[in-house]
Amino acid sequence: MYDYYDKIKAFISTNFTPATPNTANVKLTTNSLLNFLWNAFPIDCITDYNLVEILENLGYSQTMYVVETVTENGEGDKKTTTIKKSLQLGWCLTAPFDLD
């Protein structure tokens, strides 16, 4: 079986840098980051344990951040917007892309 550990470490190092919740333009849980990586690499080529080890070796640390969920109901004058905030534990990264 081919070892993807070093390839994934190089991919993350090339495309992302560690960030704080305030400066990150990418915030992902370990599972979400694995799913993202499996778009570029074979599914299940690394475990969540391997990914955490890679991220920690690259200077990342798991961080809590706020996630906002916006829902809109109704139409016209009866339209309401609800914003629900929750805490998430994950990884804060910066990518060189305009994601706003």
N, C-alpha and C positions, 0 to 999 in steps of 0.2 A: 504494500500500500504506500502511496506517495505521501510524504510528510509536508503538509501545508503550513505548519507553524511559522517557519521563516518567511514564506511568501506572504502570509497574512500580516505578519509583523511589519514587513517592508511596505505593504500596501497601506496600512494604517499610518505608518510614519511618513509616507510620501503625500498622502491626501488629507491628513488631519493634524491638528495640534491640540494639546490640552487647553481647556478653557474653564472659566468660572461660569456659574449659571447666568451671570449678567452679560458675559461676552460671547457665549456660545451661540452659534447659529445652527447647531445640531445637538439635540438632547435625546438620548436613546437608552432604554433599558438594555441589560445584557442580552435578553432574548431578542429584542428588536434589532440590536446591532448584529447578532448572529444571523438573523434572517436577511438583513441587508447584505452582509458578507457572502451569504450563500447565493446571491444573485451573480457574484463574480467568481465564486469558487464552488466546488461540489458540495451539495447538502451533506451535513454531518461530517465534513472533513476535519473539523475541530469541535471540541466540547466547550461548554460554557466555562469550565475550569481553565482550559487552555486560553480562552479569550481574556478572562480576568487576569491571568498571569501575563499575557502579552501587554495588555493595557497598563498594568502596574509597572512592568519593566520599562514602558515608554513614558512614565511619569504621570499617568492618569490616576485619579482616585474616584471612587464612587461618591456621588454627591446628591443631596436632596435638592430638588427644584420644584417650582410651582408649575402646574399644568392648568391651563384655562380651557374649558369647554364652553363654546358659545352655541346656544340654540335660539332659533327664532320661531315664533308661533304667530299665527293669524296673518291677516292681510290689511293693507291700508292703514286706517286710523287705529285699528285694533291690533296692530302688529306689536309684539313685545319681544324683547331680547333678554335672555337670561344668561348670565356668566357664572359658571360654577368653577371654583378653584379647588385643586387637590394637590397633595404632595406626591412626588414620584422619586424613587431612588434609581439613579442611573449614571450615565456618563455624559459629560459636557465636552463637546468638541467644537473646533472651528474648522470649517472647510472653506476653500478659496472661491466660493460660489455665492452669488446674491440669492439668498433663500427667502427674503422678505416679500 
